[in-house]
């Protein structure tokens, strides 16, 4: 860090911002008039849910160090989420259910 001046650091941050922004912006600008078939549109509509599930599921299983309590908390969270309540209540319900599982079962 001694050899890098503060001005150079700002240039690096700006360059990283440009390099990060361009791959997101260019497809939106260049492909905005392209019409995709309905099947592809439906398929792409499910991608965020699949990615979110793939990111969250392993974290649920290994969050407590006890897989049965983690599965129980995940199931309770899913049930609460299906009731269309606030996300904070879903998270708190999952945490509380894991706590109750570990107090009562172990």
C-alpha positions in Angstrom: 0.0 0.0 0.0 3.0 2.3 0.4 3.8 2.4 -3.3 0.2 3.2 -4.4 -0.9 6.8 -4.0 -4.4 7.8 -3.2 -5.0 9.1 -6.7 -4.1 5.8 -8.2 -6.5 4.0 -5.8 -9.4 6.2 -7.1 -8.4 5.3 -10.6 -8.5 1.6 -9.7 -11.9 1.9 -8.1 -13.3 3.8 -11.1 -11.9 1.2 -13.5 -13.4 -1.6 -11.5 -16.8 0.1 -11.5 -16.6 0.5 -15.3 -15.5 -3.2 -15.8 -18.4 -4.3 -13.6 -21.0 -2.0 -15.1 -20.3 -2.7 -18.8 -21.2 -6.5 -18.9 -24.6 -5.6 -17.3 -25.4 -2.6 -19.4 -24.3 -3.7 -22.9 -26.7 -6.7 -23.2 -29.6 -4.5 -22.1 -28.8 -1.8 -24.6 -27.8 -4.0 -27.6 -30.6 -6.6 -27.1 -33.5 -4.5 -26.0 -35.4 -4.9 -29.3 -34.9 -8.7 -29.5 -38.1 -10.6 -29.0 -37.6 -14.0 -27.3 -40.0 -16.9 -27.8 -42.6 -17.3 -25.0 -41.0 -20.6 -23.8 -37.6 -18.8 -23.3 -39.3 -15.9 -21.5 -41.1 -18.4 -19.1 -37.9 -20.3 -18.6 -35.9 -17.1 -17.7 -38.7 -16.1 -15.3 -37.9 -19.1 -13.1 -34.1 -18.5 -13.1 -34.1 -16.1 -10.1 -36.1 -18.6 -8.0 -33.8 -21.5 -8.9 -30.7 -19.5 -8.2 -32.0 -18.2 -4.9 -32.9 -21.8 -3.8 -29.5 -23.1 -4.8 -27.8 -20.4 -2.7 -30.1 -20.7 0.3 -30.6 -24.4 0.7 -26.9 -25.4 1.6 -26.8 -22.6 4.1 -30.0 -23.9 5.7 -28.6 -27.4 6.1 -25.3 -26.4 7.6 -26.3 -23.4 9.6 -26.8 -25.0 13.0 -24.4 -27.9 13.0 -27.4 -30.2 13.5 -29.0 -31.2 10.2 -32.4 -32.4 11.7 -32.9 -29.1 13.5 -31.9 -27.2 10.4 -34.3 -29.1 8.2 -37.1 -28.5 10.8 -36.3 -24.8 10.8 -36.3 -24.7 7.0 -39.7 -26.5 6.8 -41.2 -24.1 9.4 -39.8 -21.1 7.5 -41.4 -22.4 4.2 -44.7 -22.9 5.9 -44.7 -19.4 7.4 -43.6 -18.0 4.0 -46.5 -19.7 2.3 -48.8 -17.7 4.6 -47.6 -14.5 3.0 -46.3 -12.9 6.1 -43.4 -10.4 6.4 -40.0 -11.7 5.6 -38.7 -10.8 9.0 -41.4 -13.0 10.6 -40.3 -15.9 8.3 -36.7 -15.6 9.5 -37.7 -15.2 13.1 -40.0 -18.2 12.9 -37.2 -20.3 11.4 -34.8 -19.2 14.1 -37.3 -19.8 16.9 -38.3 -23.2 15.6 -34.6 -24.3 15.5 -34.2 -23.1 19.0 -37.3 -25.0 20.2 -36.1 -28.1 18.4 -32.7 -28.0 20.0 -34.1 -27.3 23.5 -36.8 -29.9 23.4 -35.3 -32.7 21.3 -31.7 -32.5 22.6 
